[in-house]
């Protein structure tokens, strides 16, 4: 158990120490990240909307079926 805790503390210390990084993110990468975030949000909203409508339709009251109306000739309309 203590070996596991030591590994966790080591990993946290490794992530907590600042290091110099010489990297460049071009504008195309930034716009790709923004586009991905927008797609994630829109997809999540669409999924929630679909689930909400399905849930609402389970509890919605449906009117009883109406008999077909008769036409003036006395025959049922199709």
N, C-alpha and C positions, 0 to 999 in steps of 0.2 A: 504494500500500500504506500509506503514512504517512497519507493522507487517511482511510482506513478505520480505522486505529488512533486517529486523533484523534476520530473520531465515537464510537468505543467508549468512549474515556476521558471524553468529554463526557457521554455517557449515564450512565456509572457515577458521575460527579461529580454529575450532576443527581439521581440516586436516593439518593446518600449524604448530601446536604445536608438537614438537618431543616427542616421548615416547619410553621407553625401551621395546624392544620386544625380548623375549627369544624363538627364533624359529630356527629350523634346517630344511634345505632343502637338502634332500639326492641327490646323483648323478642321481638316477632314475627319480626324479621329474624334474631336470634340463634337462635331455635328452628328457623327454616327452615334455617339453615346446619348446625346439629347434625343435623337430620333428613336433610339431603343427605349428610352424612358417614357417617351410619349406613347409609343406603341404598347408598352406594358400597362400604362394607366388606362388607355382606351380599351384594351382587351379586357382588363379587370372590370371596368365599368360595364362593358357589354355582357360579360359573364354574369355579373350581379343582376343586371336588368333581366336577362333571360331566366335566371333562377327565381327572381321575384315574380315574374309573370306566371311561371309554372306553379309556384306556391300559391299565388292568389287564385289561379284557376281551380285549384283543388278545393278551396273553401267558398268559391263563388256559387251563388244560387242560380240555377238554370230554370228558365220558365218552362212550364209543362208544354209538351208538343201540342200544337193546334191542329184540329181536324182540317182537311182540305176544304177550301171554300167552294160552294157550288156556283156554277155559272148560270146565267139566265135561262139557258136551254135545259137546265135540270141535271146536267152531267157534271161530274167532279172535274175540276181543272187539273191539268198536269203540270 
